[in-house]
Amino acid sequence: MDLQLTGKTAVVTGGSKGIGLALVRTLLAEGMRVVTGSRTITAELKETGAVPVTVDLSTAEGPARLIDSAIDELGGIDLLVNNVGVGDTDDFAKGSGSTCWSCRMTPGSTPSTCTSTARCGSAAPRFPA
Ligand SMILES: NC(=O)c1ccc[n+]([C@@H]2O[C@H](COP(=O)([O-])OP(=O)(O)OC[C@H]3O[C@@H](n4cnc5c(N)ncnc54)[C@H](OP(=O)(O)O)[C@@H]3O)[C@@H](O)[C@H]2O)c1
């Protein structure tokens, strides 16, 4: 099926593995030009032909740096796939309760300084064992 995406541009967050890597491959196969940001650049990602940007998207400046790099590379962005989410699936699976929305989203915040007692793993485990 021709999705008429040939020549269009895309940014995918978290394209180094998993769902993001599958998305990168799919969009490239549709003829899109793709920039993707993640903290590491895997061999699998390198093989795709996407333009990788090393970036930590949990930092205050990370998202803007990725978008600036994508605009420099692509000239504009037709599609954004925001695949990286907050929450650690390993913690979820283990039920360790160390994951906190507020800590993850607030630059500089850690469980010991987090003020979100309703949500922070240090004060009230979100996923108790
Ligand atoms: N798999 C599922 O069944 C499922 C179900 C529901 C929702 N989800 C959600 O879908 C998303 C992708 O899932 P997945 O299974 O593909 O996860 P995954 O295999 O762990 O891949 C996560 C991707 O995000 C990147 N990433 C993580 N933290 C980052 C950060 N701070 N800055 C930049 N990149 C970051 C990782 O690259 P680096 O580590 O190199 O940074 C990797 O490329 C997640 O948000 C997950 O919670 C997944």
The ligand as an ORCA input file, in Angstrom:
! r2SCAN-3c Opt
* xyz 0 1
  N       6.639     -2.942     24.581
  C       5.387     -2.866     25.015
  O       4.656     -3.877     25.116
  C       4.794     -1.525     25.376
  C       3.463     -1.465     25.751
  C       2.902     -0.217     26.076
  C       3.685      0.917     26.041
  N       4.977      0.823     25.687
  C       5.739      2.056     25.663
  O       6.225      2.256     24.340
  C       7.496      2.880     24.393
  C       8.527      2.028     23.664
  O       8.509      0.723     24.205
  P       9.617     -0.349     23.814
  O       9.134     -1.659     24.326
  O       9.982     -0.232     22.377
  O      10.834      0.143     24.738
  P      12.408     -0.173     24.592
  O      12.655     -1.389     23.765
  O      12.943     -0.140     25.980
  O      12.949      1.077     23.769
  C      12.887      2.347     24.348
  C      13.537      3.326     23.393
  O      13.493      4.624     23.997
  C      14.824      5.136     24.119
  N      14.909      5.933     25.334
  C      14.562      5.577     26.587
  N      14.801      6.578     27.454
  C      15.309      7.595     26.714
  C      15.777      8.892     27.024
  N      15.771      9.354     28.298
  N      16.232      9.679     26.034
  C      16.249      9.221     24.753
  N      15.826      8.000     24.391
  C      15.370      7.188     25.359
  C      15.706      3.887     24.159
  O      17.006      4.181     23.692
  P      18.265      4.415     24.662
  O      18.145      3.452     25.788
  O      19.426      4.198     23.771
  O      18.156      5.848     25.110
  C      14.993      3.010     23.142
  O      15.345      3.376     21.828
  C       7.840      3.043     25.875
  O       7.461      4.342     26.305
  C       6.978      2.007     26.554
  O       6.684      2.357     27.894
  C       5.549     -0.360     25.359
*
